[in-house]
Amino acid sequence: WINIEPLRVPRCFATFYVMFDSLYLIGGAGKSLKNPAITESIDTIDVWDAELRVWREFSKITIARHNHSTSSI
C-alpha cells in the first residue's frame, strides 16, 4: 500500500473501474454541498492521474448515481 492524495469529493457506493492504465471512480453518494446533513448521488467520474499522483475530474454523467455497477465488453 502507498499513501495517495485524498479524493476530490469523499464518497461511498461508487464503482471503481480499470481500463488500460487508468483508474476511474464513477458516481457514488456523498454529503450535499447545500446541506451536509443530506447524502446525495454524485454526478462525476474521477480519474487517477498517475503522473501527478492526484485525482482529477474526468467527466460528468447525465444522471447522478450511486449503488450502481459498471462493465465493458
N, CA, C and O atoms as CSV, one atom per row, in Angstrom:
chain,resi,resn,atom,element,x,y,z
A,1,TRP,N,N,0.833,-1.182,0.000
A,1,TRP,CA,C,0.000,0.000,0.000
A,1,TRP,C,C,0.873,1.240,0.000
A,1,TRP,O,O,1.976,1.253,0.547
A,2,ILE,N,N,0.344,2.286,-0.633
A,2,ILE,CA,C,1.022,3.577,-0.611
A,2,ILE,C,C,-0.003,4.654,-0.262
A,2,ILE,O,O,-1.193,4.500,-0.536
A,3,ASN,N,N,0.459,5.726,0.335
A,3,ASN,CA,C,-0.424,6.864,0.614
A,3,ASN,C,C,-0.543,7.712,-0.638
A,3,ASN,O,O,0.455,7.995,-1.302
A,4,ILE,N,N,-1.763,8.117,-0.960
A,4,ILE,CA,C,-2.002,8.988,-2.110
A,4,ILE,C,C,-2.879,10.156,-1.673
A,4,ILE,O,O,-3.387,10.183,-0.552
A,5,GLU,N,N,-3.044,11.108,-2.566
A,5,GLU,CA,C,-3.914,12.246,-2.285
A,5,GLU,C,C,-5.344,11.754,-2.054
A,5,GLU,O,O,-5.767,10.782,-2.680
A,6,PRO,N,N,-6.089,12.408,-1.170
A,6,PRO,CA,C,-7.486,12.008,-0.956
A,6,PRO,C,C,-8.336,12.324,-2.185
A,6,PRO,O,O,-7.933,13.094,-3.057
A,7,LEU,N,N,-9.498,11.725,-2.233
A,7,LEU,CA,C,-10.440,12.005,-3.321
A,7,LEU,C,C,-10.826,13.474,-3.322
A,7,LEU,O,O,-10.795,14.134,-2.284
A,8,ARG,N,N,-11.187,13.976,-4.484
A,8,ARG,CA,C,-11.674,15.361,-4.571
A,8,ARG,C,C,-12.952,15.510,-3.766
A,8,ARG,O,O,-13.147,16.506,-3.069
A,9,VAL,N,N,-13.827,14.505,-3.868
A,9,VAL,CA,C,-15.109,14.500,-3.162
A,9,VAL,C,C,-15.242,13.154,-2.448
A,9,VAL,O,O,-15.355,12.124,-3.113
A,10,PRO,N,N,-15.230,13.135,-1.107
A,10,PRO,CA,C,-15.411,11.865,-0.398
A,10,PRO,C,C,-16.744,11.229,-0.790
A,10,PRO,O,O,-17.740,11.931,-0.967
A,11,ARG,N,N,-16.763,9.903,-0.926
A,11,ARG,CA,C,-17.991,9.242,-1.374
A,11,ARG,C,C,-18.021,7.778,-0.953
A,11,ARG,O,O,-17.000,7.186,-0.602
A,12,CYS,N,N,-19.206,7.224,-0.999
A,12,CYS,CA,C,-19.421,5.797,-0.795
A,12,CYS,C,C,-20.342,5.318,-1.915
A,12,CYS,O,O,-20.889,6.135,-2.656
A,13,PHE,N,N,-20.516,4.026,-2.043
A,13,PHE,CA,C,-21.414,3.430,-3.046
A,13,PHE,C,C,-21.068,3.820,-4.483
A,13,PHE,O,O,-21.958,3.898,-5.330
A,14,ALA,N,N,-19.789,4.066,-4.768
A,14,ALA,CA,C,-19.332,4.366,-6.127
A,14,ALA,C,C,-18.856,3.067,-6.780
A,14,ALA,O,O,-18.751,2.036,-6.114
A,15,THR,N,N,-18.572,3.119,-8.076
A,15,THR,CA,C,-17.920,1.986,-8.725
A,15,THR,C,C,-16.517,2.404,-9.131
A,15,THR,O,O,-16.258,3.556,-9.478
A,16,PHE,N,N,-15.627,1.432,-9.076
A,16,PHE,CA,C,-14.233,1.640,-9.441
A,16,PHE,C,C,-13.986,0.806,-10.680
A,16,PHE,O,O,-14.309,-0.381,-10.705
A,17,TYR,N,N,-13.419,1.412,-11.704
A,17,TYR,CA,C,-13.256,0.734,-12.983
A,17,TYR,C,C,-11.832,0.932,-13.489
A,17,TYR,O,O,-11.306,2.045,-13.463
A,18,VAL,N,N,-11.212,-0.153,-13.950
A,18,VAL,CA,C,-9.864,-0.102,-14.506
A,18,VAL,C,C,-9.960,-0.327,-16.005
A,18,VAL,O,O,-10.540,-1.315,-16.454
A,19,MET,N,N,-9.385,0.599,-16.785
A,19,MET,CA,C,-9.344,0.428,-18.233
A,19,MET,C,C,-7.948,0.825,-18.705
A,19,MET,O,O,-7.508,1.960,-18.520
A,20,PHE,N,N,-7.266,-0.137,-19.315
A,20,PHE,CA,C,-5.882,0.045,-19.739
A,20,PHE,C,C,-5.059,0.463,-18.527
A,20,PHE,O,O,-5.007,-0.278,-17.546
A,21,ASP,N,N,-4.423,1.613,-18.563
A,21,ASP,CA,C,-3.594,2.052,-17.435
A,21,ASP,C,C,-4.281,3.106,-16.574
A,21,ASP,O,O,-3.623,3.785,-15.785
A,22,SER,N,N,-5.593,3.248,-16.719
A,22,SER,CA,C,-6.311,4.296,-15.993
A,22,SER,C,C,-7.273,3.712,-14.965
A,22,SER,O,O,-7.842,2.638,-15.164
A,23,LEU,N,N,-7.443,4.433,-13.871
A,23,LEU,CA,C,-8.357,4.056,-12.798
A,23,LEU,C,C,-9.465,5.099,-12.738
A,23,LEU,O,O,-9.192,6.295,-12.628
A,24,TYR,N,N,-10.707,4.651,-12.809
A,24,TYR,CA,C,-11.853,5.561,-12.821
A,24,TYR,C,C,-12.737,5.300,-11.608
A,24,TYR,O,O,-12.991,4.148,-11.256
A,25,LEU,N,N,-13.200,6.358,-10.978
A,25,LEU,CA,C,-14.149,6.276,-9.878
A,25,LEU,C,C,-15.425,6.955,-10.358
A,25,LEU,O,O,-15.429,8.153,-10.643
A,26,ILE,N,N,-16.505,6.188,-10.445
A,26,ILE,CA,C,-17.721,6.653,-11.102
A,26,ILE,C,C,-18.851,6.823,-10.094
A,26,ILE,O,O,-19.209,5.894,-9.370
A,27,GLY,N,N,-19.407,8.048,-10.066
A,27,GLY,CA,C,-20.573,8.322,-9.231
A,27,GLY,C,C,-20.318,8.096,-7.759
A,27,GLY,O,O,-19.226,8.346,-7.249
A,28,GLY,N,N,-21.354,7.615,-7.085
A,28,GLY,CA,C,-21.296,7.382,-5.657
A,28,GLY,C,C,-22.256,8.301,-4.922
A,28,GLY,O,O,-23.060,9.001,-5.539
A,29,ALA,N,N,-22.166,8.293,-3.617
A,29,ALA,CA,C,-23.002,9.157,-2.780
A,29,ALA,C,C,-22.102,9.877,-1.789
A,29,ALA,O,O,-21.142,9.305,-1.271
A,30,GLY,N,N,-22.424,11.135,-1.533
A,30,GLY,CA,C,-21.644,11.927,-0.593
A,30,GLY,C,C,-22.494,13.024,0.005
A,30,GLY,O,O,-23.671,13.166,-0.329
A,31,LYS,N,N,-21.902,13.792,0.884
A,31,LYS,CA,C,-22.630,14.883,1.535
A,31,LYS,C,C,-23.013,15.952,0.522
A,31,LYS,O,O,-22.227,16.312,-0.355
A,32,SER,N,N,-24.222,16.445,0.659
A,32,SER,CA,C,-24.713,17.523,-0.198
A,32,SER,C,C,-23.924,18.800,0.078
A,32,SER,O,O,-23.620,19.111,1.229
A,33,LEU,N,N,-23.595,19.534,-0.978
A,33,LEU,CA,C,-22.904,20.813,-0.791
A,33,LEU,C,C,-23.839,21.855,-0.195
A,33,LEU,O,O,-23.390,22.779,0.483
A,34,LYS,N,N,-25.147,21.710,-0.446
A,34,LYS,CA,C,-26.136,22.663,0.065
A,34,LYS,C,C,-26.489,22.397,1.521
A,34,LYS,O,O,-26.716,23.327,2.295
A,35,ASN,N,N,-26.533,21.105,1.888
A,35,ASN,CA,C,-26.898,20.731,3.248
A,35,ASN,C,C,-26.110,19.480,3.630
A,35,ASN,O,O,-26.506,18.375,3.257
A,36,PRO,N,N,-24.997,19.625,4.370
A,36,PRO,CA,C,-24.143,18.487,4.707
A,36,PRO,C,C,-24.832,17.371,5.499
A,36,PRO,O,O,-24.282,16.277,5.625
A,37,ALA,N,N,-26.025,17.637,6.033
A,37,ALA,CA,C,-26.755,16.601,6.762
A,37,ALA,C,C,-27.423,15.619,5.801
A,37,ALA,O,O,-27.901,14.565,6.219
A,38,ILE,N,N,-27.455,15.966,4.512
A,38,ILE,CA,C,-28.115,15.135,3.499
A,38,ILE,C,C,-27.062,14.464,2.622
A,38,ILE,O,O,-26.074,15.087,2.234
A,39,THR,N,N,-27.284,13.190,2.316
A,39,THR,CA,C,-26.434,12.463,1.376
A,39,THR,C,C,-27.133,12.432,0.035
A,39,THR,O,O,-28.332,12.166,-0.043
A,40,GLU,N,N,-26.373,12.708,-1.039
A,40,GLU,CA,C,-26.965,12.691,-2.376
A,40,GLU,C,C,-26.018,12.015,-3.364
A,40,GLU,O,O,-24.824,11.877,-3.102
A,41,SER,N,N,-26.567,11.598,-4.500
A,41,SER,CA,C,-25.766,10.964,-5.543
A,41,SER,C,C,-24.801,11.969,-6.157
A,41,SER,O,O,-25.084,13.166,-6.206
A,42,ILE,N,N,-23.663,11.472,-6.622
A,42,ILE,CA,C,-22.613,12.298,-7.219
A,42,ILE,C,C,-22.619,12.091,-8.730
A,42,ILE,O,O,-22.785,10.969,-9.209
A,43,ASP,N,N,-22.437,13.184,-9.482
A,43,ASP,CA,C,-22.550,13.113,-10.945
A,43,ASP,C,C,-21.212,13.210,-11.677
A,43,ASP,O,O,-21.166,13.645,-12.827
A,44,THR,N,N,-20.126,12.807,-11.021
A,44,THR,CA,C,-18.826,12.922,-11.680
A,44,THR,C,C,-18.121,11.583,-11.832
A,44,THR,O,O,-18.375,10.627,-11.099
A,45,ILE,N,N,-17.231,11.555,-12.808
A,45,ILE,CA,C,-16.285,10.457,-12.984
A,45,ILE,C,C,-14.915,11.063,-12.723
A,45,ILE,O,O,-14.505,12.000,-13.407
A,46,ASP,N,N,-14.217,10.534,-11.744
A,46,ASP,CA,C,-12.862,10.991,-11.453
A,46,ASP,C,C,-11.881,9.950,-11.975
A,46,ASP,O,O,-12.187,8.758,-12.002
A,47,VAL,N,N,-10.707,10.404,-12.388
A,47,VAL,CA,C,-9.669,9.506,-12.883
A,47,VAL,C,C,-8.396,9.784,-12.091
A,47,VAL,O,O,-8.089,10.927,-11.751
A,48,TRP,N,N,-7.662,8.705,-11.809
A,48,TRP,CA,C,-6.399,8.843,-11.097
A,48,TRP,C,C,-5.324,9.232,-12.098
A,48,TRP,O,O,-5.090,8.513,-13.069
A,49,ASP,N,N,-4.669,10.365,-11.870
A,49,ASP,CA,C,-3.567,10.822,-12.713
A,49,ASP,C,C,-2.279,10.292,-12.086
A,49,ASP,O,O,-1.767,10.862,-11.123
A,50,ALA,N,N,-1.762,9.197,-12.643
A,50,ALA,CA,C,-0.591,8.541,-12.059
A,50,ALA,C,C,0.660,9.410,-12.150
A,50,ALA,O,O,1.544,9.316,-11.299
A,51,GLU,N,N,0.737,10.245,-13.167
A,51,GLU,CA,C,1.909,11.101,-13.334
A,51,GLU,C,C,1.965,12.179,-12.252
A,51,GLU,O,O,3.014,12.403,-11.649
A,52,LEU,N,N,0.836,12.843,-12.009
A,52,LEU,CA,C,0.777,13.893,-10.990
A,52,LEU,C,C,0.411,13.360,-9.612
A,52,LEU,O,O,0.532,14.068,-8.612
A,53,ARG,N,N,-0.041,12.102,-9.562
A,53,ARG,CA,C,-0.449,11.436,-8.319
A,53,ARG,C,C,-1.589,12.172,-7.622
A,53,ARG,O,O,-1.555,12.408,-6.415
A,54,VAL,N,N,-2.603,12.529,-8.416
A,54,VAL,CA,C,-3.801,13.186,-7.886
A,54,VAL,C,C,-5.034,12.655,-8.612
A,54,VAL,O,O,-4.940,12.124,-9.719
A,55,TRP,N,N,-6.184,12.807,-7.970
A,55,TRP,CA,C,-7.463,12.533,-8.614
A,55,TRP,C,C,-7.895,13.804,-9.325
A,55,TRP,O,O,-7.744,14.899,-8.783
A,56,ARG,N,N,-8.432,13.673,-10.531
A,56,ARG,CA,C,-8.967,14.830,-11.243
A,56,ARG,C,C,-10.309,14.457,-11.857
A,56,ARG,O,O,-10.584,13.285,-12.111
A,57,GLU,N,N,-11.135,15.465,-12.090
A,57,GLU,CA,C,-12.433,15.204,-12.716
A,57,GLU,C,C,-12.215,14.862,-14.181
A,57,GLU,O,O,-11.554,15.600,-14.912
A,58,PHE,N,N,-12.777,13.742,-14.600
A,58,PHE,CA,C,-12.662,13.292,-15.983
A,58,PHE,C,C,-13.873,13.724,-16.795
A,58,PHE,O,O,-13.745,14.196,-17.925
A,59,SER,N,N,-15.062,13.554,-16.196
A,59,SER,CA,C,-16.293,13.852,-16.921
A,59,SER,C,C,-17.459,13.922,-15.945
A,59,SER,O,O,-17.341,13.537,-14.782
A,60,LYS,N,N,-18.575,14.415,-16.437
A,60,LYS,CA,C,-19.844,14.384,-15.694
A,60,LYS,C,C,-20.690,13.260,-16.285
A,60,LYS,O,O,-20.534,12.908,-17.454
A,61,ILE,N,N,-21.584,12.700,-15.478
A,61,ILE,CA,C,-22.556,11.745,-16.000
A,61,ILE,C,C,-23.921,12.428,-16.035
A,61,ILE,O,O,-24.204,13.311,-15.225
A,62,THR,N,N,-24.755,12.017,-16.972
A,62,THR,CA,C,-26.042,12.676,-17.198
A,62,THR,C,C,-26.923,12.653,-15.957
A,62,THR,O,O,-27.521,13.665,-15.589
A,63,ILE,N,N,-26.996,11.501,-15.321
A,63,ILE,CA,C,-27.820,11.345,-14.120
A,63,ILE,C,C,-26.911,10.878,-12.987
A,63,ILE,O,O,-26.272,9.831,-13.094
A,64,ALA,N,N,-26.853,11.648,-11.909
A,64,ALA,CA,C,-26.041,11.260,-10.753
A,64,ALA,C,C,-26.519,9.903,-10.238
A,64,ALA,O,O,-27.720,9.652,-10.145
A,65,ARG,N,N,-25.566,9.031,-9.904
A,65,ARG,CA,C,-25.924,7.672,-9.477
A,65,ARG,C,C,-25.042,7.204,-8.322
A,65,ARG,O,O,-23.898,7.630,-8.164
A,66,HIS,N,N,-25.621,6.311,-7.526
A,66,HIS,CA,C,-24.843,5.580,-6.531
A,66,HIS,C,C,-25.412,4.168,-6.438
A,66,HIS,O,O,-26.529,3.908,-6.886
A,67,ASN,N,N,-24.632,3.257,-5.852
A,67,ASN,CA,C,-25.039,1.857,-5.703
A,67,ASN,C,C,-25.360,1.235,-7.072
A,67,ASN,O,O,-26.367,0.544,-7.226
A,68,HIS,N,N,-24.505,1.485,-8.043
A,68,HIS,CA,C,-24.681,1.028,-9.421
A,68,HIS,C,C,-23.530,0.093,-9.796
A,68,HIS,O,O,-22.713,-0.252,-8.942
A,69,SER,N,N,-23.459,-0.312,-11.044
A,69,SER,CA,C,-22.353,-1.154,-11.497
A,69,SER,C,C,-21.838,-0.645,-12.840
A,69,SER,O,O,-22.517,0.113,-13.533
A,70,THR,N,N,-20.631,-1.070,-13.195
A,70,THR,CA,C,-20.045,-0.731,-14.489
A,70,THR,C,C,-19.456,-1.990,-15.102
A,70,THR,O,O,-19.086,-2.928,-14.396
A,71,SER,N,N,-19.374,-1.997,-16.423
A,71,SER,CA,C,-18.769,-3.136,-17.122
A,71,SER,C,C,-18.366,-2.702,-18.519
A,71,SER,O,O,-18.695,-1.602,-18.961
A,72,SER,N,N,-17.658,-3.568,-19.203
A,72,SER,CA,C,-17.311,-3.319,-20.605
A,72,SER,C,C,-17.325,-4.641,-21.351
A,72,SER,O,O,-17.213,-5.718,-20.765
A,73,ILE,N,N,-17.463,-4.525,-22.646
A,73,ILE,CA,C,-17.486,-5.727,-23.500
A,73,ILE,C,C,-16.355,-5.610,-24.494
A,73,ILE,O,O,-16.167,-6.501,-25.322
